Amino acid sequence: MPGPHPAVALTRLAVRHGLRRAFARHNPRHGVPRVVVGVSGGADSLALAAALAFEAPKQDVEVDVVIVDHGLQKASAEVAARAANACTEQLGYAPERVRVVRVEVDALSADGPEAAARIARHEALLSVADEVGAARVVLAHTADDQAEQVLLALLRGSGTTALAGMRPDRDGLLRPFLLGSDVVPGGPVTREHTEAACVALDLEPWHDPHNDDLRYARVRARRALGLLERDLDAPTLRRSLFRSAAAAGRDADLLTRLTDEALTRLTGTPDETQWPAHWPVEALGTLDPALRIRALRRLLVLHGARSSELAQHHLADVERLLVAWHGQGPIDVPGNVVVSRIGGEVVIGPRNVGQ
């Protein structure tokens, strides 16, 4: 009897390894592990839901399917209902384990509708995970998504943490399709794989028209990658960016650990309840620049700065309070936070402190 289509086999293998890694230390006394999978109705998430339906029972993992309806398009309710039907009728999920969640998205958000929809979607998935006691939210990001993420990070002039892109298993989010060939033979899973898997399984994915809308940065990045591959005769560009992200991730993890150790050694364990926060200039100034900039970012976020808006130029301005002090005034950072140098201390507080 012939085996499954190669693309189907690869998606299943990625999910198999992802679940094994996620629950390698699970104690059976704590009950059956449970995950929530986000499904949009597109090829990536349908292929993921199909692979989970096949692999999760073999590893005694329970799955809840959540279809998030953003309500941003006229037919969104119909698309969500069709995705739910595919999960129950074609993939075999029990109806009580499949739910549609309607979320409100601020289309006029300062971050843009794309970011607002992503935030609303993640909040909905995490809320369901918390409700049902799921240890992971499983997402269908592919190697193509990772390449686009890395390209956008490069355009922002980001450091290694951002260049590492999305992690396969981090902060309760499991992305099995991002496991590389060092873990999954034949990996990572690409968009081409998920589309082929849907065809092989007779699944009819929805094509989101927003994926062709050049108003969105990710769509422009996708198009730019295609043009670069053509113009540079580099058909493996996406895979190269994926490998670069993996390498950056290893470096970023090491630097993060060294930063944690340095902060603890020099200043003690950071206390987020200390407000305003006072940090010794001498201790922070002696850190290696690669660790110092990470330490400053860590402290700023700990004390209220908005991580998503904290850019390199903010960190550079704050760093100059330590290493290029000439009496400059307070530095505003996103999150209604201001950083000042007062004597031998850097003070992080609300905007009305230290001015």
N, C-alpha and C positions, 0 to 999 in steps of 0.2 A: 504494500500500500504506500503510495507516494506521501512524502511529508508535506508540511505546509509550505506555502510560497516563501521564498527567501526573505522578503520584507516582513512578512508575518512572523517568521521564525526569529528575525533579529529584534523586532519590538518585544516579543515574548522573552527573549534572552535578556534584554536590557532590564525589563521589569523584574525578572527572576533575580538577577544580581542586585538590583536596587532594593528589593524587599529583604533579601538575605543580609545585605550590609546594614540596612536600617534597623533590623530587628535581631541582629546577631547576639546581642546581650539581653534580649527580652526574657524576663522571668515568667515561665508559664503560670506561676502562682498569682500573677497579676491579671490573669485572664487572657482571652484571645486578643491579639493585637488588632487594631482597627485603623483604617485610613479613609480619608475623604479624597475623592478625585474630582477635579474641576473639568467639566465638559462644556464646550461651547457649541458643538455640532460640526466644527471644522474637522479636517482630515487628521490633524495632529492629535486632538483630544479624543476623537472616536477610535483611532488606532490604539491610543493609550488605554482607553476604557476596555477595548477588546482584549488587549494583552493582560490587563488586570483580571478580567473575568476568567481568563484561562489559567493564569499563574497563581493568583491569590488563594484560591481554595487548596491548591497543592501545598501551600506553606501555612495553611490555617490562619489566614489573614482575612478579616472581614472588611468589606468595601462599601462605603456610602457614596453615591453619585450625586453631585450637586451641579445643576445647570443654572448659571447666573444669567438672568435677563436684565440687561442694562436699560432697556427701553429707549435706546438711542435711535432705533430705526422702526419704521412702521410695522414691519412684519416680525418684530423681535419675539413676540409671544408665540407666534406660529413656529418660528425657528426653534425656540426652546421646547415646545411641545413635541416637535418632530425628533429632536435629540433625545428627549426622554423616552419616546416610543422606540427609538432604535436601541436604546439601552435595555429596555425590558423585553421587547419582542424579538430582537435579533441577537443580543448579547447575553440574554438570560438573567439579568438582574431582577431581583424581586421588586415589585412596584413600591413596597414600603421602604426600600433602600434607595429610591430615586426621587429626588425632589427638585422643583424649580423655585429659585429664589429671585424675587424681583428687587432690584436695588435702584436707588435714585442717584443719578450722576449729575454733578454740577458742570454742565457743558461750558459755562463761562468761567470756570476755575482759572486762576492765574497760572496754574501749571499746565493748562490745556486739557481738552476733553479726553485725550488718549491717556494721560497720567491719571486724571480723575477716575476714568473707568477702571483702570488697573487697580487703583487704591480701593475703590468700592468693591471690586471683584475679590480681591484678597481679603478684605475685611469680612465679606460674606462667607467665604470659604473657611476662614479661621474661626468665625463665630459658630458655624456648624460643627467644625472639628472639636471645639470646646464643648459644645452641647452634647455630642455623642461620645466624647472621650477618645477621639482619634489621636494617635501619636504623630501622624504625618498628614500633610496635605500634599497630594501627588499632582504634579503639573506636567504638561506635555511639551515643554520647550525643547526644541531640536537644536542640532548643531548649526543650522541656518540662523536660528534666533540668536544663538551665542555669537556668531560672527557679526551679526548686525549690532549686537550690544557692544562688542569690542570696538567696532568701527566708530560708533557714537562716542565711546569713551575716549578714543584717540582724538576725535575732533574737539573734545573738551579739554584736552591736555591733561588727562587724569593720571593718577599714580597706579601702582600695581594692584591695589585692592579693586579699583574700578575696572582695570584692564583684565582682571581675573573673571569678570563677567558674573554670570549666574553659577552657583555651585550645585553639584549634583545632590547634595544632602546637607542642608544648612538651615538653622533656625526653624526647624519643623517643616521645611519645604523639601520634598523629595522630587527630583527631576531625573528619572532613570534614563531618559533618552540622551542625557548629557554625559553618561558614563563613557569614557574613551576606550580605545582598543586595548589598553593595559588591563582593563577590567572585563570588558565585553568584547570577545572576538568579533571583528567586523564592525564594531562601533566606531563613532557614535551614530545614533539614529538621525537621519536627515529628513527634510521635508519630502524629498523624493521617495524615501522609504515609507513614510506614513501614507502618502497618497497611493502608493502601490499596494500597501497593506489593505487599505479601504476597498480598492478595486477587487483584490483577491477575496475579500470577505463579503463582497456584495453590499458594502455600506455606502450610502450616498451622503457624502459630507456637504455641508453648507459652505459656500464661498462668500465670505464677508466682503461686501463692496468697499469697506473701509481699508481693506488690504491693498486696494489700488488707488487710494486717495492720497495724492502727493502733499496734502496739507500736513500729513503726519510724518514726523522725522524718521520713524522706523521704516516707513514705506520708501522714503527717499534713500535711506541707507541700503535697503534691499536692491533698489534700482542701481545705485552707485556700485554696489558689489558686482552686479551683473556686467556693468560697463567696464569695470576694472578687469574682471576676468577676461573679457573679450579683448580690450585694448592692450593689456599686458600679456596676452596669451598665457594666462595663469588659471587654468580650470580648477586647480586645487586651492584657490585663494581662501575659500571659506574654511576648508579643513586646516589650512595653515593658521588662520586666525583662531580657530578652535584650539589648536595645539599651543599657540602662544598664550591663550587664556589659561590653559591648564598649568603652564610653566609659571605664569604670573601668580596664579593662585598658590602654588607651593611657596614661592618667595614671600607673598603677602602673609601667609600663615606663619612663617618663621619670624618675619618682622613684627607681626602682631604679638607673638609670644615673647619676643625680646623686649618689646615696648611694655608689655604688662609687667615683666620682671623688673625693668628699669624704673617704672613708676612706683612699684611697691618698694623697691630698694631705696629710692631717693626721697619719696614723699609719703610713704605709707599707702594703705589701701584708699583709693579715692572715695569720698563720701558725698553722694548726691544730695544729702540733706543739708550740707554745709552751704549756706547762701547768705551773702555773697561768699564765693570761694577764694581763698588766698593761697597762692602757690609760690614757693621760693624761686626767685630768678636764678640764683646761683646753681641750684640743683638742676633745674630744667636746662639752663644754658650749657651745662657740661655734657649733655647727651650728644651722641653722634647725630648729625643733621637728619639722617634717615629715620632715626628713632624719635628725634625731637618733634618733627612735624606730625608724626603719628600720635605722639603723646599729647600734643596740643589739641589735635582733632578729638581725641578721646575725651579730654577734659571739657572741651567746649560742648560736645554732644551730651556728656554726662550732666552738664549744668544748664541745659535748655536750648542750645543751638540746634537748628533744624538741619539734620544730617543731609537731607536731599538737596539743600540749597547752599551748603557750606562748600565754597569753591577754593581752589588753590590760592587765589589772590587774597582771600580772607586769612588763610593760614599764614601766608607770607607776611602780611601786615602784622599779625599777632607775633610771629616769630621775631620780627624786627624789634619788638619791645624788649626782647631778651638779648639779642646779639648785635643790634645796631641802634641802641638807645641814644637819642639826642633830645629828649624832652617832648617827643610827639604826644599828641592827645589821645583820648580813648578811641578804640576801634569798634565800630558797630559790626555785628555779625548777625546773620538771619536767625530769627527766633526771639527778637526783642532783647537781645543779650549784648552787653558791652564789655570790652576787655580793656583794662587800664593798667599802667604800671605805677605803683605807689611805693616809693622807697625801694626796698629790696624784694618786693612782692609783685606778682601779677594777680590782679583782682578780676574775677569773672562774676558779673552780677547783672541785675536788670538795668535797663537803660538809664535809670535815674541815679545809679550808684557810681561813684568815682568820677563824676563830671563836674 
